[in-house]
Every structure is written in C-alpha cells, then in structure tokens.
C-alpha cells in the first residue's frame, strides 16, 4: 500500500482529530510546527512571540477541528490562522509601542540573506556578511505588515500567489502587487549593500 501524500495525510489527520483522536494533532504538529515557527519568526522578528503564536495556532486548529473544510488544503488553512494571529499581534504592538521589534535571529533571513551574504568573497569579509544579514532582517522588519507577510509566504514558504491569496483573503492580483511592492522597497532599502556601499 502506498503512503498518502502530505495533503491527503493532513486531511486524514484532520478527520481523525474531528472524530476525537487527539493524537492526530500531535501528527499534524510533527509535520508542520517547525516550518510554521520559522514563518512566524520571519513575520514577527521575535522568537518568543513566534513560539507563543505557533502554539496558539495549533490551539485554534484544535478548537476549530469540526469546522475544517476537507476540500481545502490544510496548510493554507493553517497559515491563514497564523497570519490572522500575526495581524492581531501587530495591532497589539501598535497599542504598546514600547515593545521591541528587534530580532537578531538567524531564522529571519532566508533567501535574501543567502543572496546578499554571497557578495562577500573572502573569510575576512565575515563581519560584512553579518552586517548584510542584519540589514536584511531590519529591512524586512521595517516593511508594513501588508507587504511583509505576502513576501515571506512567497519567498520563504514557497507558496503560490493563489495560495497566498487564500491565506490572506484577497485577490491574486493584490498578492502580486504586494509582493512586487515589497521587493521594490527591499531593493531600495538595501541599495547601499547591492551597490557596494558601506553601512551607517
């Protein structure tokens, strides 16, 4: 007997969960918690908050297990829940501006860090690589939420524009526009790096 593909396995586990098998949640978490956690770190730029919201996301999965539509892809539903929690967290931060948005975490970089860090050519440029990585993290963190979240889903989570649209509850065209604008703003923010400039 062939093993179910990941989407089918997710659907089966959600059916088990809805039928009272709490162990199914453990199986879902084993498959998805690591990637979800990294998505949340990149979105929030804060490891502690990411851990909290990863846990809360799976709490919401459990609470809404009977409402899951098996015709939907589980990961799309999962990231919709997580993205809503991110949105709520940023609203909370706006009301509590003393909360730091800084995060020097290696998981917030992704492909941008890889590509920019590759600009260094010798081991002596290691410090410059670290500065590049930090600049990228800061640039991503400075993006408005409506641009940052779709960019992260596209660049780091490798989600299609159609799936991002479903996650965020908007049109595919809106996703394309937001990702384009996010990349444009990042290029502008990182222009000194990309053109051999120095850091402040």
C-alpha positions as CSV (number, residue, x, y, z in Angstrom):
1,X,0.0,0.0,0.0
2,X,1.4,3.4,-1.0
3,X,1.7,6.1,1.6
4,X,-0.6,9.1,1.4
5,X,0.8,12.3,0.0
6,X,1.2,15.1,2.6
7,X,-2.1,16.8,1.7
8,X,-4.0,13.6,2.0
9,X,-2.3,12.8,5.2
10,X,-3.3,16.2,6.6
11,X,-6.9,15.6,5.6
12,X,-6.9,12.2,7.2
13,X,-5.4,13.6,10.4
14,X,-8.0,16.4,10.5
15,X,-10.8,13.8,10.1
16,X,-9.3,11.8,12.9
17,X,-9.0,14.9,15.1
18,X,-12.6,15.8,14.4
19,X,-13.6,12.3,15.4
20,X,-12.0,12.6,18.8
21,X,-8.4,11.3,18.2
22,X,-6.3,14.0,19.9
23,X,-3.2,12.1,18.8
24,X,-3.9,13.3,15.3
25,X,-3.0,16.8,16.5
26,X,0.5,15.5,17.5
27,X,0.9,14.1,14.0
28,X,0.0,17.4,12.4
29,X,2.3,19.3,14.7
30,X,5.2,17.0,14.0
31,X,4.8,17.7,10.3
32,X,4.2,21.4,10.3
33,X,5.3,23.1,13.6
34,X,8.9,23.7,12.5
35,X,8.1,25.4,9.2
36,X,5.3,27.4,10.9
37,X,7.6,28.5,13.7
38,X,10.1,29.8,11.1
39,X,7.4,31.6,9.2
40,X,6.3,33.3,12.4
41,X,9.8,34.3,13.4
42,X,10.2,36.0,10.0
43,X,6.8,37.6,10.3
44,X,7.3,38.9,13.8
45,X,11.1,39.3,14.1
46,X,10.8,37.9,17.6
47,X,11.4,34.3,18.6
48,X,9.4,34.3,21.9
49,X,6.3,35.8,20.2
50,X,6.8,33.3,17.3
51,X,6.8,30.4,19.8
52,X,3.7,31.7,21.5
53,X,1.8,32.2,18.3
54,X,2.9,28.8,16.9
55,X,1.3,27.2,20.0
56,X,-1.8,29.4,19.7
57,X,-2.2,28.5,16.0
58,X,-2.4,24.8,16.9
59,X,-4.8,25.6,19.7
60,X,-7.0,27.3,17.1
61,X,-6.7,24.2,14.9
62,X,-7.9,22.0,17.7
63,X,-10.7,24.4,18.7
64,X,-12.0,24.6,15.1
65,X,-11.3,21.0,14.1
66,X,-15.0,20.3,13.4
67,X,-15.1,23.4,11.1
68,X,-12.3,22.4,8.8
69,X,-13.3,22.1,5.2
70,X,-11.7,18.9,3.8
71,X,-11.8,20.4,0.3
72,X,-9.3,23.0,1.4
73,X,-5.6,22.4,1.7
74,X,-4.7,22.1,5.4
75,X,-1.6,24.2,5.2
76,X,-3.5,27.0,3.6
77,X,-5.9,26.9,6.5
78,X,-3.1,26.6,9.0
79,X,-1.2,29.7,7.6
80,X,-4.5,31.6,7.4
81,X,-4.9,31.1,11.2
82,X,-1.3,32.0,11.8
83,X,-1.4,35.1,9.6
84,X,-4.5,36.3,11.4
85,X,-2.7,35.9,14.7
86,X,0.3,37.9,13.3
87,X,-2.1,40.6,12.3
88,X,-3.6,40.7,15.7
89,X,-0.1,40.8,17.3
90,X,0.9,43.8,15.2
91,X,-2.3,45.6,16.2
92,X,-1.4,44.9,19.9
93,X,2.1,46.2,19.3
94,X,0.7,49.4,17.8
95,X,-1.1,49.9,21.1
96,X,2.0,49.1,23.1
97,X,4.8,50.8,21.2
98,X,7.4,50.1,23.9
99,X,7.6,46.5,22.7
100,X,10.9,46.0,20.8
101,X,10.7,44.8,17.2
102,X,14.4,43.9,17.1
103,X,15.4,40.3,16.5
104,X,18.9,39.2,15.6
105,X,17.8,35.7,14.8
106,X,19.4,33.5,12.1
107,X,15.9,32.3,11.0
108,X,14.7,35.7,9.9
109,X,17.0,35.9,6.9
110,X,16.1,33.3,4.3
111,X,16.9,33.7,0.6
112,X,17.6,37.4,0.8
113,X,20.4,36.8,3.4
114,X,21.8,34.0,1.3
115,X,21.9,36.0,-1.8
116,X,23.3,39.2,-0.2
117,X,25.8,37.3,2.1
118,X,27.1,35.7,-1.1
119,X,28.5,39.2,-2.0
120,X,31.4,38.6,0.3
121,X,34.4,36.9,-1.3
122,X,36.9,36.2,1.4
123,X,36.8,34.9,5.0
124,X,37.9,38.4,6.2
125,X,34.6,39.7,5.0
126,X,32.7,37.6,7.5
127,X,31.8,40.7,9.6
128,X,30.4,42.3,6.4
129,X,28.2,39.2,5.9
130,X,26.8,39.6,9.4
131,X,26.1,43.2,8.8
132,X,24.4,42.3,5.5
133,X,22.2,39.7,7.3
134,X,21.3,42.2,9.9
135,X,20.5,44.9,7.3
136,X,18.2,42.4,5.5
137,X,16.4,41.5,8.8
138,X,15.9,45.1,9.6
139,X,14.7,45.9,6.1
140,X,12.2,43.0,6.2
141,X,11.1,44.0,9.7
142,X,10.5,47.6,8.5
143,X,8.1,46.6,5.8
144,X,4.5,47.3,6.6
145,X,2.6,44.1,7.5
146,X,0.5,44.0,4.4
147,X,3.8,43.7,2.3
148,X,5.9,41.7,4.7
149,X,3.6,38.8,5.2
150,X,2.9,38.0,1.5
151,X,6.6,38.5,0.8
152,X,7.6,36.0,3.4
153,X,5.0,33.5,2.2
154,X,6.2,33.8,-1.3
155,X,10.0,33.9,-0.7
156,X,10.5,31.7,2.3
157,X,7.5,29.5,2.4
158,X,7.4,29.0,-1.4
159,X,3.7,29.5,-1.5
160,X,2.0,30.2,-4.8
161,X,0.3,33.6,-5.3
162,X,-3.1,31.7,-5.4
163,X,-2.4,30.1,-2.1
164,X,-1.2,33.3,-0.5
165,X,-4.4,35.0,-1.8
166,X,-6.4,32.3,0.0
167,X,-4.4,32.6,3.2
168,X,-4.8,36.4,3.3
169,X,-8.3,36.6,1.9
170,X,-7.5,38.8,-1.0
171,X,-7.2,38.5,-4.8
172,X,-4.2,37.0,-6.6
173,X,-3.7,40.4,-8.2
174,X,-3.4,42.0,-4.8
175,X,-0.8,39.4,-3.8
176,X,1.2,40.1,-6.9
177,X,1.1,43.8,-6.3
178,X,2.1,43.5,-2.6
179,X,5.0,41.1,-3.3
180,X,6.2,43.4,-6.1
181,X,6.0,46.5,-3.8
182,X,7.7,44.6,-1.0
183,X,10.6,43.6,-3.3
184,X,10.9,47.1,-4.6
185,X,11.1,48.6,-1.1
186,X,13.7,46.0,-0.1
187,X,15.8,46.8,-3.1
188,X,15.6,50.4,-2.2
189,X,16.5,49.8,1.4
190,X,19.3,47.5,0.6
191,X,20.7,49.6,-2.3
192,X,23.9,50.5,-0.4
193,X,24.6,46.8,0.0
194,X,23.9,45.9,-3.5
195,X,26.0,48.7,-5.0
196,X,29.0,48.2,-2.7
197,X,28.1,51.0,-0.3
198,X,29.0,51.0,3.4
199,X,26.8,50.6,6.4
200,X,25.9,53.6,8.6
